[in-house]
């Protein structure tokens, strides 16, 4: 018995520094994770505290914050009332647009919100119907549980009610990509594809469409003119771990919000 107690004591002494280090665990939206990883790297360099970011999807991040399996959850869509409990609070850390994106070879540069919605419902099937080539439209969507998909469906009226439950109205023939990176790859390699990604993830591999003549820019989102936009939210316990609170304080500081802006998102303060 003494040997067992001695071993447990030794293990406790060995792990004590790790507990004191207090790694901040963050999980959820792949869209929020893009900027969160940059924020975490900068915070670690200055505060000398560890931050672990995992991309698990908005729904999983909300559950993790609610259940306490992560100190901080991430969501790129609005939170439903039944997803929270009395001890969970939301903090908006940034705002982001969702870009409807096409291949660089596609002559179509502008669509209305209604046209995009009809494309995703499968009601518009050919690019010739919206001023493009006579080619079938390849619709690309995010996976179930994606915050980007949830926000896109809500904003673009791509949900229908069946037996009292909301279900997707996106055409079942749509290709599914997990994460912004996969959507970009599919669209960049198919001249007849259309997908949607976080505006902060847009690069020169594809083209973000104007919507109703309004370009997808930070300025237009901040002015409320570009309508396909959503908040970036973190969720924490109402009495978060001190290390988690310290990291959130950094995110909401001028330095943290400057990083948000540098990464292509809209600061909230």
Backbone as a ProteinNet text record, in pm:
[ID]
protein_1_A
[PRIMARY]
XXXXXXXXXXXXXXXXXXXXXXXXXXXXXXXXXXXXXXXXXXXXXXXXXXXXXXXXXXXXXXXXXXXXXXXXXXXXXXXXXXXXXXXXXXXXXXXXXXXXXXXXXXXXXXXXXXXXXXXXXXXXXXXXXXXXXXXXXXXXXXXXXXXXXXXXXXXXXXXXXXXXXXXXXXXXXXXXXXXXXXXXXXXXXXXXXXXXXXXXXXXXXXXXXXXXXXXXXXXXXXXXXXXXXXXXXXXXXXXXXXXXXXXXXXXXXXXXXXXXXXXXXXXXX
[TERTIARY]
82.1	0	85.6	194	280.7	342.2	376.7	435.7	336.5	208.5	104.8	85.4	77.9	62	180	298.4	418.5	417	370.9	364.2	264	145.4	43.3	91.4	165.4	220.3	319	401.2	500.5	433.7	328.6	255.1	192.1	135.5	75.3	174.7	296.2	399.5	442.8	446.6	489.1	386.2	256.9	152.9	115.1	157.5	120.6	156.1	277.2	310.6	215.9	168.9	79	-55.3	-103	-229.3	-216	-102.6	-80.7	-68	-12.1	2.3	-135.3	-237.1	-376.2	-398.5	-374	-399.4	-544.5	-565.3	-699.1	-747.8	-859.7	-912.6	-1025.8	-1015.2	-1113	-1153.6	-1283.8	-1327.6	-1455.4	-1476.3	-1599.1	-1578.2	-1647.3	-1655.2	-1520.8	-1517.6	-1395.7	-1369.4	-1475.7	-1458.1	-1394.2	-1446.5	-1390.6	-1248.3	-1224.1	-1092.3	-981.8	-1016.2	-917.2	-852.8	-933.8	-878.9	-839	-907.4	-876.3	-733.8	-689.1	-553.3	-448.3	-476.3	-383.9	-385.5	-503.8	-516.2	-443.1	-459.7	-396.6	-244.7	-193.3	-47.1	10	-57.9	-11.5	-23.7	-130.5	-150.8	-44.1	-15.9	85.3	222.7	252	383.3	397.8	286.3	294	263.6	160.8	118.2	190.9	255.8	327.2	232.8	110.7	13.3	-35.3	-62.1	-99.1	-247.2	-273.4	-410.6	-420	-516.1	-535.7	-666.6	-658.1	-776.4	-807.9	-932.9	-976.7	-1096.1	-1090	-1199.1	-1294.9	-1408.9	-1504.2	-1642.6	-1663.1	-1793.8	-1869.8	-1954.9	-2025.8	-2112.1	-2189.3	-2278.8	-2200.9	-2088.7	-2005	-1941.8	-1903.9	-1844.4	-1942.6	-2067.2	-2172.3	-2193.1	-2200.4	-2218	-2099.9	-1978.6	-1859.2	-1855.6	-1896.8	-1900.2	-2009.1	-2122.3	-2234.9	-2202.2	-2136.3	-2104.8	-1977.6	-1898.2	-1774.1	-1658	-1673.2	-1561.5	-1458.2	-1494.9	-1400	-1423.9	-1316.9	-1332.2	-1406.5	-1379.9	-1439.3	-1494.9	-1619.2	-1676.6	-1679.1	-1681.9	-1684.3	-1804.2	-1874	-1985.2	-1982	-2010.5	-2019.8	-2163.9	-2254.4	-2397.7	-2462.5	-2581.5	-2655	-2692.4	-2694.5	-2721.8	-2871.5	-2924.8	-3066.2	-3083.7	-3199.4	-3226.4	-3211.1	-3255	-3250.2	-3109.6	-3011.6	-2874.4	-2793.1	-2849.4	-2776	-2839.1	-2763	-2820.6	-2799.7	-2843.2	-2841.9	-2701.4	-2602.4	-2465.7	-2375.4	-2432.3	-2352.6	-2379	-2274	-2291.9	-2220.8	-2273.7	-2220	-2144.7	-2034.8	-1959.4	-1929.6	-1973.9	-1942.3	-1801.7	-1710.9	-1571.6	-1538.7	-1624.6	-1599.2	-1725	-1726.3	-1833	-1768.4	-1842.6	-1787.6	-1895.6	-1856.3	-1948.3	-1934.2	-2038.7	-2031.4	-2031.6	-1926.4	-1913.3	-1966.9	-2053.3	-2090.6	-1979	-1909.2	-1786	-1795.1	-1734.2	-1730.2	-1587.1	-1569	-1439.1	-1397.4	-1269.2	-1217.8	-1251.8	-1276.6	-1309	-1456.4	-1536.6	-1680.4	-1708.4	-1779.5	-1808.4	-1911	-1986.7	-2087.6	-2017.1	-2040.9	-1975.8	-2074.3	-2204	-2304.8	-2433.1	-2490.7	-2620.3	-2704.1	-2833.7	-2918.2	-2926.9	-2973.3	-2991.9	-3093.2	-3196.9	-3299.9	-3242.6	-3156.2	-3095	-3006.9	-2929	-2842.4	-2927.1	-3035.2	-3124.7	-3185.2	-3227.7	-3288.5	-3185.9	-3062.1	-2956.2	-2939.1	-2936.7	-2916.2	-3039.6	-3156.4	-3277.1	-3288	-3207.4	-3214.7	-3317.3	-3366.5	-3467.2	-3401.8	-3281	-3199.1	-3086.1	-3080.6	-2987	-2874.1	-2889	-2791.7	-2741.4	-2611	-2552.5	-2614.2	-2666.4	-2727.8	-2851.2	-2911.9	-3030.5	-2996.4	-2867.4	-2825	-2712.8	-2708.6	-2613.2	-2480.1	-2467.1	-2341.8	-2347.8	-2252.9	-2248	-2360.2	-2390	-2493	-2432.9	-2409.4	-2348.9	-2423.7	-2439.7	-2506.9	-2429.4	-2501.1	-2439.3	-2406.3	-2282.7	-2241.1	-2251.8	-2350.5	-2376.1	-2290.7	-2220.2	-2132.8	-2175	-2194.3	-2239.3	-2149.9	-2163.6	-2090.8	-2165	-2096.4	-2152.7	-2256.4	-2340.4	-2434.3	-2358	-2409.9	-2341.8	-2248.9	-2220.3	-2134.3	-2208	-2141.6	-2200.8	-2220.7	-2126.5	-2139.3	-2263.9	-2284.4	-2404.9	-2531	-2531.3	-2648	-2683	-2580.1	-2602.9	-2648.2	-2586.7	-2620.8	-2765.4	-2804.3	-2941.6	-3042	-3008.8	-3100	-3114.4	-3001.3	-3003.2	-3067.7	-3040	-3084.7	-3219.4	-3288	-3418.6	-3410.2	-3315.2	-3292.7	-3329.1	-3437.1	-3490	-3639.9	-3690.8	-3834.8	-3879.2	-4005	-4056.8	-4127.3	-4085.2	-4145.8	-4184.1	-4312.4	-4362.6	-4316.9	-4318.9	-4284.1	-4135.9	-4053.5	-3908.1	-3849.2	-3751.6	-3683.7	-3579	-3584.1	-3486	-3430.4	-3319.4	-3255.8	-3338	-3333.6	-3397.5	-3293.2	-3166.5	-3060.7	-3078.5	-3061.8	-3081.5	-2999.5	-3059.2	-2985.9	-2874.5	-2870.8	-2764	-2637.3	-2641.1	-2524.4	-2407	-2288.2	-2167.5	-2141.9	-2085.1	-2060.8	-1910.6	-1867.5	-1726.6	-1712.9	-1622.3	-1597.7	-1494.7	-1538.4	-1447.1	-1431.1	-1390.5	-1370	-1266.8	-1161.8	-1053.5	-1100.6	-1185.1	-1233.6	-1327.4	-1411.7	-1501	-1417.8	-1314.5	-1228.5	-1164.9	-1116.8	-1051.7	-1148.2	-1269.9	-1368.8	-1402.7	-1431.5	-1470.8	-1353.6	-1234.8	-1117	-1082.3	-1129	-1095.4	-1212.2	-1323.7	-1438.9	-1497.2	-1483.3	-1529.3	-1680	-1755.5	-1901.2	-1958	-1871.7	-1914.8	-1944.9	-2031.2	-2055.7	-2055.4	-1989.1	-1984.7	-1996.5	-1999.9	-2001.7	-1900.2	-1825.7	-1721.1	-1716.3	-1648.4	-1625.4	-1549.8	-1594.7	-1530.4	-1383.1	-1350.7	-1211.5	-1123.4	-1184.4	-1108	-1093.2	-1154.6	-1145.7	-1002.1	-951	-818.7	-827	-712.5	-715.2	-737.7	-774	-802.3	-944.9	-1029.3	-1167.7	-1219.1	-1345.2	-1403.5	-1526	-1530.3	-1648.6	-1747.5	-1866.6	-1968.4	-2019.5	-2052.9	-2133.6	-2276.2	-2348.6	-2486.4	-2578.5	-2659.5	-2748.5	-2670.2	-2552.4	-2469.4	-2382	-2387.4	-2308.3	-2191.3	-2070.4	-1952.5	-1941.4	-1882.7	-1860.5	-1732.7	-1746.9	-1632.3	-1663.7	-1559.1	-1576.7	-1659.5	-1629.9	-1699.8	-1848.7	-1884.5	-2026	-2097	-2023.8	-2083.8	-2107.8	-2007.3	-2020.1	-2133.1	-2155.3	-2261.1	-2398	-2401.7	-2527.4	-2578.3	-2492.3	-2535	-2519	-2417.3	-2399.4	-2469.2	-2572.4	-2665.9	-2625.6	-2535.6	-2500.9	-2385.7	-2419	-2318.9	-2366.1	-2269.2	-2301.9	-2200.6	-2234.4	-2139.9	-2046.4	-1927.8	-1838.1	-1853.6	-1895.1	-1932.1	-1843.9	-1802.5	-1743.4	-1839.9	-1839.6	-1929.1	-1846.4	-1879.6	-1807.1	-1904.9	-1859.2	-1934.8	-1942.4	-2049.1	-2063.2	-1957	-1884.2	-1767.8	-1651	-1596.6	-1493	-1364.1	-1287.8	-1155.8	-1074	-994.5	-916	-831.6	-773.6	-692.3	-777.8	-898.1	-989.4	-1033.6	-1062.3	-1103.1	-991	-868	-752.2	-738.5	-761.1	-752.3	-864.7	-985.6	-1096.7	-1070.2	-1014.2	-979.4	-882.4	-788.4	-692.7	-764.6	-856.2	-930.3	-1007	-1066.2	-1149.2	-1069.4	-939.1	-852.9	-825.8	-765.6	-731.7	-635.8	-538.2	-443.6	-516.4	-606.2	-679.6	-770.6	-840.8	-930.9	-854.6	-733.1	-648.8	-612.2	-588	-560.3	-683.1	-800.5	-926.2	-935.1	-905.9	-912.6	-805.4	-685	-575.8	-606.6	-685.6	-720.2	-841.1	-892.8	-998.9	-1140	-1151.3	-1282.5	-1310.4	-1431.7	-1471.9	-1467.6	-1388.9	-1376.8	-1507.8	-1530.3	-1654.9	-1630.3	-1504.6	-1473.3	-1328.4
-120.4	0	125.5	121.9	238.9	268.3	159	178.9	245.7	201.7	260.2	407.2	439.3	578.4	662.3	604.9	677.6	704.8	607	624.8	732.2	728.6	829.8	969.2	979.9	1109.5	1159.9	1068.3	1106.9	1154.2	1080.9	1120.7	1257.5	1279.8	1409.5	1522	1499.2	1602.3	1627.3	1519	1533.9	1611.4	1590.8	1655.7	1793.2	1829.2	1958.9	2076.4	2081	2193.8	2205.1	2086.4	2091.6	2151.8	2114.5	2170.4	2320	2361.2	2503.1	2581.3	2514.6	2583.1	2620.2	2535	2567.5	2595.4	2496	2512.4	2553.6	2657	2702.6	2618.7	2549.2	2464.6	2537.1	2540.5	2609.8	2513.9	2498.3	2410	2462.8	2423.9	2464.2	2501.4	2605.1	2648.3	2651	2588.3	2592.1	2733	2810.9	2948.1	3035.5	3026.2	3104.8	3057.3	2926.7	2870.5	2936.6	2980.2	3043.6	3163.9	3252.3	3370.1	3336.6	3239.3	3202.8	3148.6	3072.6	3017.7	3128.6	3232.4	3346	3421.6	3441.4	3507.2	3426.7	3294.7	3207.9	3215.2	3216.2	3222	3351.5	3462.5	3591.6	3599	3545.2	3544.8	3460.4	3344.9	3256.8	3322.9	3398.5	3465.7	3574.8	3637.3	3747.8	3703.5	3618.2	3576.8	3452.8	3380.8	3256.9	3153.6	3149.1	3048.3	2971.6	2844.1	2758.3	2772	2772.6	2771.2	2661.9	2572.4	2462	2483	2499.7	2526.6	2404.2	2358	2243.5	2281.4	2246.2	2272.3	2153.7	2169.6	2059.3	2094.6	2218.5	2262.8	2339.2	2431	2517.7	2440.9	2344.2	2270.7	2197.3	2137.4	2066.6	2164	2281.3	2381.5	2433.8	2452.5	2498.1	2393.7	2266.9	2158.7	2150.2	2167.4	2156.6	2264.8	2386.7	2495.8	2470.1	2422.4	2395	2282.2	2177.1	2060.7	2078.1	2180.2	2202.5	2119.3	2054.8	1976.4	2064.7	2188.7	2291.6	2416.9	2489.2	2614.2	2717.9	2714.3	2812	2738.3	2767.8	2714.9	2823.1	2782.4	2878.1	2848.2	2953.3	2937.7	3049.4	3012.6	3113.5	3129.9	3101.3	3124.6	3167.6	3224.1	3261	3136.3	3149.3	3036.3	3027.6	2906.5	2885.6	2875.8	2918.2	2920.4	2782.7	2680	2545.7	2484.9	2557.4	2506.6	2553.3	2644.4	2700.5	2658.8	2677.2	2663.1	2793.8	2798.6	2923.5	2972.4	2885.2	2923.1	2949.1	2950	2974.1	3114.9	3185.2	3319.8	3331.4	3420.3	3442.1	3575.1	3576.3	3699.4	3707.5	3813.5	3834.7	3894	3823.3	3869.2	3932	3909.7	3964.6	3945.7	4008.2	3983.5	3943.8	3863	3809.1	3802.1	3821.5	3800.7	3658.9	3609.7	3481.1	3512.2	3471.8	3501.4	3386.9	3419.3	3323.7	3330.9	3221.7	3224.7	3134.4	3181.3	3103.9	3094.8	3008.3	2991	3117.9	3143.8	3265.6	3270.5	3153.6	3150.8	3177	3185.7	3206.2	3353.6	3382.4	3523	3588.7	3510.3	3565.9	3627.6	3754.5	3826.3	3881.4	3878.1	3936.2	3856	3824.4	3757.9	3824.6	3813.9	3863	3755.4	3795.8	3700.1	3593.4	3635	3540.9	3438.9	3485.5	3393	3289.7	3335.8	3242.2	3140.1	3187.2	3097.7	2994.2	3037.5	2944.5	2843.3	2887.3	2794.6	2685.6	2726.4	2628.8	2542.2	2589.9	2507.3	2411	2433.5	2350.4	2398.6	2522.1	2577.7	2642.8	2694.2	2741.3	2641.4	2575.4	2464	2489.8	2595.3	2618.7	2762	2780.1	2914.9	3008.1	2954.7	3038.9	3112.1	3060.7	3125.3	3252.2	3270.4	3389.7	3464.7	3449.8	3526.5	3460	3332.4	3260.9	3167.1	3074.6	2976.5	2874.4	2806.7	2702.4	2575	2578.5	2465.3	2442.6	2317.5	2290.1	2351.5	2402.6	2459.9	2347.5	2346.5	2250	2319.4	2281	2343.6	2275.5	2357.3	2304.3	2365.1	2281.4	2329	2273.3	2330.5	2281	2162.9	2093.3	1975.6	2014.7	1919.8	1941.6	1971.5	2065.9	2104.7	2222.1	2258	2373.5	2502.6	2590.8	2719.3	2804.3	2793.6	2868.7	2823.9	2692.2	2641.2	2686.1	2677	2718.1	2863.5	2949.2	3092.1	3118.1	3051.2	3068.7	3026.8	2911.6	2864.7	2962.8	3015.1	3107.7	3238.1	3294.7	3423	3410.1	3297.5	3281.3	3209.6	3191.2	3126	2987.5	2909.8	2775.2	2668.4	2695	2596.8	2583.3	2462.8	2439.6	2358.7	2363.3	2294.5	2165.5	2055.7	1924.9	1864.3	1837.3	1781	1862.3	1994	2082	2102.3	2041.2	2055	2124.6	2211.9	2278.6	2185.7	2173.3	2092.2	2175.7	2131.9	2207.8	2202.8	2312.9	2318.1	2314.5	2294.5	2285.4	2158.2	2169.2	2056.2	1934.3	1817	1696.6	1656.6	1718.8	1686.9	1768.9	1858.1	1942.8	1859.1	1896.7	1836.5	1895.2	1815.8	1860	1866.4	1980.6	1997.9	2029.3	1963	1987.5	2097.9	2214.8	2325.2	2418.4	2542.4	2642.7	2598.4	2531.5	2490.1	2396.5	2299.9	2204	2271.5	2362.3	2435.6	2513.3	2581.7	2659.1	2568.9	2453.2	2360.8	2312.9	2276.5	2228.3	2336.8	2458.2	2567.9	2611	2616.4	2659.8	2562	2438.1	2336.4	2300.4	2370.8	2343.4	2475.9	2506.3	2636.3	2656.7	2552.3	2565	2547.2	2554.2	2535.9	2669.1	2662.4	2775.6	2721.9	2794.5	2754.8	2878	2857.7	2971.4	2946	3051.4	3042.1	3170.6	3163.2	3282.4	3385.1	3509.6	3615.4	3628.7	3607.9	3617.4	3509.6	3405.6	3296	3310.9	3414.9	3435.1	3473.3	3408	3444	3449.9	3460.3	3480	3351.2	3241.8	3117.1	3113.4	3207.6	3213.6	3357.2	3378.2	3512.5	3518.7	3619	3642.7	3725.1	3673.1	3743.1	3867.2	3970.2	4079.1	4027	4076	4030.7	4150.8	4148.5	4262.2	4389.3	4375.7	4491.6	4539.5	4473.2	4513.8	4416.7	4469.3	4384.5	4331.9	4213.1	4152.3	4210.1	4322.3	4389	4418.1	4438.4	4473.1	4600.3	4699	4827.7	4810.6	4731.7	4710.8	4628.4	4535.6	4456.9	4546.4	4625.6	4715.1	4815.7	4855.9	4952.2	4886.4	4753.1	4680.6	4666.1	4697.1	4692.1	4552.6	4479.3	4341.4	4251.9	4182.1	4117.5	3977.4	3911.5	3773.6	3780.5	3806.9	3826.2	3761.8	3732.6	3665.8	3700.7	3675.7	3704.1	3586.2	3615	3512.5	3517.2	3406.8	3403.1	3305.1	3343.7	3247.1	3228	3107.9	3073.7	3025.2	3075.4	3037.2	3020.1	2954.7	2948.4	3088.2	3119.9	3256.1	3290.3	3188.7	3211.5	3132.9	3182.4	3106.2	3091.3	2990.3	2970.8	3099	3140.7	3265	3269.8	3155.5	3154.9	3176.4	3119.6	3140.6	3286.9	3345.3	3485.2	3575.9	3542.1	3621.2	3620	3504.1	3492.8	3573.3	3566	3642.9	3792.7	3833.8	3975.6	4020.8	3933.2	3965.5	3979	3885.4	3889.1	4020.6	4067.2	4187	4315.4	4303.5	4421.5	4483.5	4600.5	4665.1	4579.1	4515.1	4427.5	4309.4	4247	4133.1	4171.9	4283.2	4328.2	4374.3	4421.7	4457.4	4332.1	4221.7	4094.6	4047.9	4062.9	4029.4	4102.8	4231.9	4313.7	4272.8	4245.4	4204.5	4073.1	3987.1	3858.8	3866.8	3988.5	4007.9	4006.8	4012.7	4015.5	4153.8	4173.5	4305.8	4308.6	4402.9	4415.3	4465.6	4430	4470.1	4580.9	4614.5	4729	4772.4
0	0	0	79.4	86	-49.9	-124.3	-256.3	-350.4	-341.9	-428.5	-397	-265.7	-225	-271.5	-258.5	-301.4	-450	-527.6	-672.2	-709.5	-644.8	-673.9	-638.7	-527	-487.3	-590.9	-640.1	-740.8	-868.6	-909.9	-1031.2	-1012.5	-892.6	-863.8	-873.1	-821.8	-828.4	-971.3	-1051.4	-1191.5	-1273.2	-1244	-1325.4	-1273.7	-1152.7	-1095.4	-1184.7	-1244.4	-1331.1	-1450.4	-1502.5	-1617	-1577.6	-1458.6	-1410.6	-1389	-1330.8	-1305.1	-1435.3	-1537.2	-1666	-1721	-1692.2	-1726.1	-1872.6	-1957.5	-2099.8	-2123.5	-2204.4	-2239.9	-2357.2	-2340	-2447.1	-2519.3	-2652	-2736.8	-2848.3	-2872.6	-2980.7	-3043.9	-3169.7	-3238	-3383.1	-3426.3	-3565.9	-3637.9	-3755.9	-3836.3	-3889.1	-3910.8	-3958.6	-3850.9	-3728	-3618	-3586.7	-3602.7	-3572.2	-3654.5	-3775.2	-3862.4	-3794.4	-3738.7	-3670.7	-3526.7	-3465.3	-3327.5	-3314.6	-3413.4	-3409.5	-3413	-3490.7	-3496.5	-3363.8	-3309.2	-3179	-3072.2	-3075	-2975.5	-2985	-3107.2	-3125.6	-3068.9	-3097.6	-3045.8	-2893.8	-2841.1	-2695.3	-2626.6	-2681.9	-2623.2	-2621.7	-2725.2	-2733.2	-2628.5	-2590.3	-2494.4	-2351.4	-2335.8	-2201.2	-2152	-2244.7	-2209.4	-2149.3	-2200.8	-2157.7	-2280.2	-2262.2	-2374	-2410.3	-2541.5	-2591.8	-2697.2	-2680.3	-2773.9	-2847.9	-2981.7	-3063.7	-3148.9	-3142.7	-3222.2	-3308.3	-3437.1	-3530.4	-3528.2	-3465.2	-3452.4	-3507	-3551.9	-3599.5	-3492.2	-3534.6	-3440.1	-3341.5	-3390.6	-3301.9	-3193.8	-3232.5	-3135.8	-3037.2	-3084.3	-2996.1	-2893.4	-2936.1	-2843.9	-2734.4	-2775.5	-2677.3	-2581.5	-2635.7	-2552.3	-2445.5	-2481.5	-2383.7	-2279.6	-2325.8	-2236.7	-2139.4	-2190.9	-2108.7	-2025.9	-2058.9	-1986.2	-2035.4	-2152.8	-2206.3	-2275.1	-2306	-2350.4	-2267.4	-2236.1	-2161.9	-2245	-2377.4	-2468.4	-2590	-2626.4	-2748.8	-2855.8	-2981.7	-3093	-3182.8	-3224	-3317.4	-3420.9	-3545.2	-3651.2	-3697.4	-3608.1	-3632.3	-3501.6	-3511.8	-3391.4	-3312.1	-3180.7	-3093.1	-3066	-3073.4	-3042.2	-2890.4	-2843.7	-2699.3	-2635.7	-2705.9	-2646.6	-2647.7	-2704.7	-2706.8	-2586	-2508.4	-2395.6	-2263.7	-2157.2	-2024.3	-1948.4	-1825	-1748.8	-1716.2	-1727.7	-1689	-1809.1	-1929.1	-2049.9	-2101.6	-2135.6	-2192.2	-2326.3	-2410.7	-2545.1	-2551.4	-2626.1	-2649.4	-2799	-2863.2	-3004.6	-3013.6	-3081.3	-3089.7	-3224.7	-3324.2	-3458.6	-3542.4	-3659.2	-3755.5	-3888.4	-3962.6	-4086	-4192.3	-4315.6	-4426.3	-4477	-4539.1	-4608.7	-4757.4	-4824.4	-4966.5	-5050.3	-5146	-5249.8	-5352.9	-5371.9	-5451.4	-5573.6	-5682.6	-5806.6	-5857.4	-5954.2	-6018.8	-6092.5	-6099.8	-6163.8	-6313	-6372.6	-6515.5	-6543.2	-6437.6	-6455.3	-6486.2	-6596.7	-6631.7	-6539.8	-6465.2	-6374.3	-6253.6	-6230.4	-6121	-6017.9	-6050.8	-5962	-5972.1	-5855.3	-5849.4	-5740.5	-5751.5	-5644	-5535.6	-5418.1	-5309.9	-5351	-5422.4	-5466.7	-5564.5	-5656.2	-5752.1	-5681.7	-5584.3	-5510.8	-5436.3	-5374.8	-5303.3	-5397.1	-5513	-5609.8	-5662.3	-5677.6	-5719	-5613.6	-5486.6	-5379.8	-5354.9	-5394.2	-5384.4	-5503.2	-5605.5	-5725.2	-5824.8	-5805.6	-5895.9	-6017.7	-6001.7	-6114.4	-6128.9	-6245	-6260.5	-6360.2	-6441.5	-6547.4	-6541.2	-6563.6	-6558.1	-6661.6	-6772.7	-6876.6	-6824.2	-6716.7	-6658.5	-6581.5	-6551.5	-6476.3	-6548.5	-6681.3	-6761.1	-6787	-6754.7	-6775.2	-6894.2	-6899.6	-7006.7	-6992	-7102.4	-7099.9	-7040.9	-6912.9	-6841.3	-6709.4	-6669.1	-6541.2	-6424.5	-6327.6	-6207.9	-6110.4	-6063.2	-5961.8	-5825.8	-5748	-5618.5	-5511.6	-5433.3	-5328.8	-5194.8	-5095	-4964.1	-4854.7	-4734.9	-4617.8	-4556.1	-4467	-4401.1	-4295.3	-4257.7	-4148.2	-4019.8	-3939.5	-3815.9	-3834.2	-3960.2	-3987.5	-3952.6	-3878.8	-3846.6	-3970.4	-4065.2	-4189.4	-4264.7	-4269.5	-4337.1	-4263.9	-4131.2	-4054.8	-4078	-4077.9	-4099.7	-4243.2	-4338.6	-4479.7	-4504.5	-4450.3	-4468.5	-4408	-4291.3	-4223.5	-4300.9	-4342.7	-4413.5	-4551	-4618.8	-4757.6	-4768.7	-4656.4	-4655.5	-4719.3	-4671.6	-4725.2	-4622.2	-4551.3	-4456.4	-4477.8	-4455.4	-4464.7	-4343	-4313.2	-4195.7	-4236.7	-4176.1	-4200.9	-4066.2	-4047.7	-3921.6	-3800.1	-3817.9	-3707.1	-3685.8	-3769.2	-3755	-3877.4	-3852.6	-3963.5	-4024.4	-4156.4	-4228.8	-4343.6	-4397.3	-4504.8	-4632.8	-4707.1	-4838.4	-4949.5	-4912.6	-5013.3	-5094.6	-5224.7	-5314	-5270.5	-5268.8	-5226.9	-5322.8	-5440.8	-5536.7	-5511.8	-5413.8	-5385.8	-5335.9	-5379.2	-5325	-5186.4	-5097.4	-4960.2	-4934.6	-4878.7	-4843.3	-4696	-4628.5	-4485.7	-4469.2	-4425.9	-4400	-4518.7	-4488	-4592.7	-4694.7	-4646.1	-4735.4	-4844.1	-4808.1	-4907.8	-5007.2	-4958.4	-5049.4	-5150.8	-5103.2	-5193.4	-5298.2	-5256.5	-5348.8	-5456.5	-5416.6	-5513.1	-5614.6	-5566.2	-5655.7	-5744.2	-5687.2	-5764.1	-5875.6	-5862.9	-5962.9	-6054.1	-6038.9	-6124.5	-6172.8	-6302.6	-6354	-6346.2	-6315.3	-6311.7	-6170.9	-6070.7	-5932.3	-5865.1	-5764.2	-5675.3	-5532.8	-5445.3	-5304.8	-5217	-5087	-4994.7	-4884.4	-4853.4	-4752.5	-4670.7	-4559	-4477.6	-4560.8	-4557.6	-4635.3	-4599.4	-4472.1	-4430.7	-4489	-4547.7	-4608.1	-4759.6	-4816.4	-4961.3	-4999.4	-5102.4	-5154.9	-5307.1	-5373.4	-5518.6	-5597.6	-5529.4	-5599.9	-5654.6	-5609.8	-5657.1	-5650.9	-5686.2	-5690.7	-5600.5	-5514.1	-5430.9	-5512.3	-5532.1	-5609.8	-5537.4	-5614.6	-5560.3	-5547.6	-5449.5	-5428.8	-5442.6	-5547	-5573.5	-5600.5	-5661.9	-5693.5	-5579.7	-5465.2	-5348.5	-5330.9	-5331.4	-5316	-5173.1	-5162.9	-5031.5	-4971.1	-4899.2	-4836.8	-4690.9	-4612.7	-4471.8	-4456	-4539.9	-4531.2	-4554.4	-4656.3	-4688.2	-4581.3	-4518.5	-4410	-4289.4	-4253	-4137.6	-4157.7	-4283.3	-4313.4	-4325	-4319.1	-4329.3	-4471	-4570.1	-4709.5	-4769.6	-4726.1	-4770.2	-4668.3	-4713.6	-4620.8	-4575.6	-4648.6	-4610.6	-4510.4	-4386.5	-4281.8	-4152.8	-4063.1	-3937.2	-3829	-3702.6	-3594.2	-3569.8	-3517.9	-3464.4	-3312.8	-3253.9	-3112.4	-3036.3	-2914.9	-2823.2	-2707.5	-2652.6	-2542	-2424.2	-2307.8	-2186.7	-2071.8	-1967.3	-1843.2	-1784.7	-1712.8	-1659.9	-1555.4	-1508.5	-1422.9	-1481.8	-1593.2	-1664.6	-1584.1	-1619.8	-1561	-1582.1	-1484.2	-1497.9	-1624.2	-1664.3	-1785.8	-1910.8	-1910.8	-2022.9	-2028.7	-1912.5	-1906.8	-1954.9	-1918.3	-1961	-2113	-2174.2	-2319.3	-2385.3	-2331.3	-2386.9	-2373.7	-2260.8	-2242.8	-2350.1	-2386.4	-2493.2	-2626.9	-2655.9	-2782.7	-2797.3	-2686.3	-2691.8	-2673.9	-2648.6	-2634.9	-2771.8	-2772.9	-2899.5	-2980.9	-2912.1	-2983.1	-3046.6	-2970.2	-3023.2	-3138.1	-3124.9	-3230.4	-3355	-3335.7	-3450.9	-3530.3	-3459.3	-3526.4	-3603.6	-3543.4	-3611.1	-3744.3	-3742.6	-3864.4	-3965.7	-3915.5	-4004.4	-4077.2	-4012.1	-4071.4	-4164.7	-4185	-4281.3	-4225.7	-4093.1	-4029.5	-3973.6	-3922.4	-3875.2	-3724.2	-3671.5	-3527.3	-3467.3	-3341	-3274.8	-3173.2	-3148.7	-3063.4	-3086.1
[MASK]
+++++++++++++++++++++++++++++++++++++++++++++++++++++++++++++++++++++++++++++++++++++++++++++++++++++++++++++++++++++++++++++++++++++++++++++++++++++++++++++++++++++++++++++++++++++++++++++++++++++++++++++++++++++++++++++++++++++++++++++++++++++++++++++++++++++++++++++

